[in-house]
C-alpha cells in the first residue's frame, strides 16, 4: 500500500465525521443534533475570524480548529458526563496518533505538532482555536434555543466563562443578544 493510499484512507475516515452526531445535545433532548463535521466546519470559520481579530496566525488556528475532533471518527463524540468515567483525552490522543501515523512524514509531523500545541493551550493560536470550539458550541446552543430547545440555555450560562480571548467574548455578547436569523431576512426582502 502506497502513502497515497494512506492519504485516501485518512480522507475517507474524515468523512465519517459527517455521520457522527454531537452527543452533548442529546442530553438536552435534541434528537438530531449537528454532526461533528458540521461543528468542525464552523469552528474553522470562527477560528479564522478570531485569529484575524486577535492578530494571530490564522493558518495555525485554522489547522487546530479543523482537526481538533478528527479522532472522533474512531472513538465517537462523548459528552461531558461520559468523559467523567473514561480517560477521554488519553483515548483522543491515541486515536489521533494512530490516524496520522501512516501519513507522509511532512503531514504527520505538522498534524502531530498542531495537536500538541492545541493540547498545551500555551500559545495565542491554541487559545484562540479553543475559543472557536467553545464559541461554536455557544452559537449552536443559541440556535437550538431559538428553535425551541429551552434546555440549551443551561449551556449558554456555563460555557462563556471558558472563553479567554477578548474577541471571542465580544462575539458571544453580540450573538447572545442578536436574532441570529436577521442576516438572511434582509436578503429575502423583495423590493420592487
Helices and strands as residue ranges (DSSP letters): H 3-15, G 16-18, G 23-28, H 36-53, H 58-67, H 72-75, H 80-83, H 88-100, H 105-120, H 124-146, H 152-158, G 159-162, H 166-177, H 182-185
